[in-house]
Amino acid sequence: SSSPPPFHLLDIGCGSGKLTRAFAAHFAAAGFPAARVTGVDISAAVLVSARAQAEAEGFGPNVRFLRADPKGGGLPFEESRFDVVHCHQVLAHVSRPADAIAEMIRVVKKRRTGPPPGGLICLREGDLTTVRVTPASPLLEECFGVICAAHRSQGGEPAAGRHLAEWAREAIARKRWGEGGQRGKEEKKKKKKGKNAEADREAYGGHWPGRCRQGMFFEAAAAMGVPSGRMEEYALAWRRWIEDPMARIEMVHAEVLI
Ligand SMILES: C[S@@+](CC[C@H](N)C(=O)[O-])C[C@H]1O[C@@H](n2cnc3c(N)ncnc32)[C@H](O)[C@@H]1O
């Protein structure tokens, strides 16, 4: 008899691939070296560095990165291909998030009456409208207001976490879900996430000074009339926040498991 295909995880909107590689490392350490991990992202540029980093860290062909966008049937995979579909901090940027979730449902394994069990879709989004900055920084709070407006001007939803369960329900309602009908196992959990260690502050905030000075966020803010001098003040406020050992940023996140 033929052996089952190896466990396969899809990481949607993988960005730099940090979490994608962490999954692969976890599977290898847990004794599943044949497990496969595929990261997809809409940005070709981030995929170049994700691939280079995976190679530098010694990952083989089990870890791969492809350009794809889950909206509107945009994932280049056949039905029921993946054991797990993971999507972290991506739907906030997507103009039709329920379409993207429906596409995740298409490619995840479906529940059968017996084994193998159905696959799992793991969604996690923040709610940028709940950000609390410590120590209090009116400049960074104003900057987060600009970040939220820039998200909306590009068709995204900065309060994605608040909408995640409703998007998931909409996508589930649209899909036929295997023999058992709609699976409907859905969980919503909210928690505060604090950023306090220096490495965390650099990882979270390190790219913001640059983004306040050039690139898509800078241009979106300029289109909304934020002067470049104000953007420079935000950049400096980010740097002060990163360097302050007492600094934190907290925000509500929501998780949905389908
Ligand atoms: C905030 S990053 C999150 C990266 C990664 N998931 C993580 O948590 O570290 C958002 C990523 O989503 C990607 N993205 C945005 N819209 C997308 C879409 N429609 N399809 C695929 N990726 C998308 C962006 O290019 C970016 O790399």
The ligand as a Gaussian input file, in Angstrom:
#p B3LYP/6-31G(d) Opt

LIG

0 1
 C        2.517000      42.078000       8.131000
 S        3.215000      40.985000       6.919000
 C        3.036000      39.432000       7.765000
 C        4.115000      38.451000       7.400000
 C        4.043000      37.113000       8.126000
 N        2.785000      36.439000       7.924000
 C        4.324000      37.272000       9.594000
 O        3.382000      37.249000      10.378000
 O        5.485000      37.464000       9.963000
 C        1.952000      40.923000       5.683000
 C        2.358000      40.168000       4.436000
 O        1.190000      39.890000       3.665000
 C        1.517000      40.024000       2.300000
 N        0.274000      40.214000       1.556000
 C       -0.528000      41.299000       1.552000
 N       -1.582000      41.101000       0.736000
 C       -1.455000      39.841000       0.238000
 C       -2.217000      39.069000      -0.666000
 N       -3.358000      39.528000      -1.215000
 N       -1.767000      37.820000      -0.977000
 C       -0.624000      37.329000      -0.427000
 N        0.142000      38.045000       0.429000
 C       -0.261000      39.283000       0.755000
 C        2.471000      41.192000       2.268000
 O        3.248000      41.212000       1.070000
 C        3.302000      40.944000       3.527000
 O        4.436000      40.175000       3.247000

